[in-house]
C-alpha cells in the first residue's frame, strides 16, 4: 500500500484535508508546501460542567 500524506487544500472555496499518495498529489498539482506537517493535535477542551449543588431545590 502506498504511503499517504496529508494535504490541506481549498475546494470550491472551502478548506479541505486530503490524504493522498505522492502520485495522486502530483497529478492534482499539489506541492510539498501544501502538506500538513509537524502540527500537533488540538488539546482536549476542559470540562465546563459545574459541580452539582448539594441541594438543588434550595437553589431554584
C-alpha positions as CSV (number, residue, x, y, z in Angstrom):
1,X,0.0,0.0,0.0
2,X,1.3,3.5,-0.9
3,X,2.3,5.9,1.9
4,X,-0.3,8.6,2.3
5,X,0.5,12.2,3.1
6,X,-2.0,14.8,4.5
7,X,-2.6,17.9,2.4
8,X,-4.7,21.0,3.2
9,X,-6.3,22.5,0.1
10,X,-9.3,24.7,-0.8
11,X,-12.2,23.0,-2.7
12,X,-14.9,25.3,-4.0
13,X,-13.9,28.0,-1.5
14,X,-13.9,25.7,1.5
15,X,-10.9,24.3,3.3
16,X,-10.4,20.5,2.9
17,X,-8.0,18.0,4.3
18,X,-7.0,15.2,1.9
19,X,-4.9,12.0,2.3
20,X,-3.1,11.4,-0.9
21,X,-0.2,9.3,-2.2
22,X,2.7,11.2,-3.8
23,X,1.5,10.3,-7.3
24,X,-2.1,11.4,-6.6
25,X,-0.8,14.7,-5.2
26,X,1.4,15.3,-8.2
27,X,-1.5,14.6,-10.6
28,X,-3.6,17.2,-8.8
29,X,-0.7,19.8,-8.9
30,X,-0.1,19.8,-5.1
31,X,3.3,20.8,-3.8
32,X,5.2,19.9,-0.6
33,X,4.2,23.3,0.8
34,X,0.5,22.0,0.8
35,X,1.4,19.2,3.1
36,X,0.3,19.3,6.7
37,X,3.5,18.8,8.7
38,X,4.5,18.9,12.2
39,X,1.1,20.0,13.5
40,X,0.2,19.0,17.0
41,X,-3.3,17.7,17.7
42,X,-5.6,20.2,19.4
43,X,-5.8,19.9,23.2
44,X,-9.0,18.4,24.6
45,X,-11.3,21.0,26.0
46,X,-11.6,21.2,29.7
47,X,-14.8,20.0,31.3
48,X,-17.1,23.0,31.6
49,X,-19.7,21.3,33.6
50,X,-20.3,22.9,37.0
51,X,-20.5,20.8,40.1
52,X,-24.0,19.8,41.2
53,X,-25.2,21.8,44.2
54,X,-25.7,20.0,47.4
55,X,-29.5,20.8,47.5
56,X,-30.9,21.6,44.0
57,X,-34.3,22.5,45.5
58,X,-32.7,25.3,47.6
59,X,-31.1,27.0,44.5
60,X,-34.4,27.2,42.5
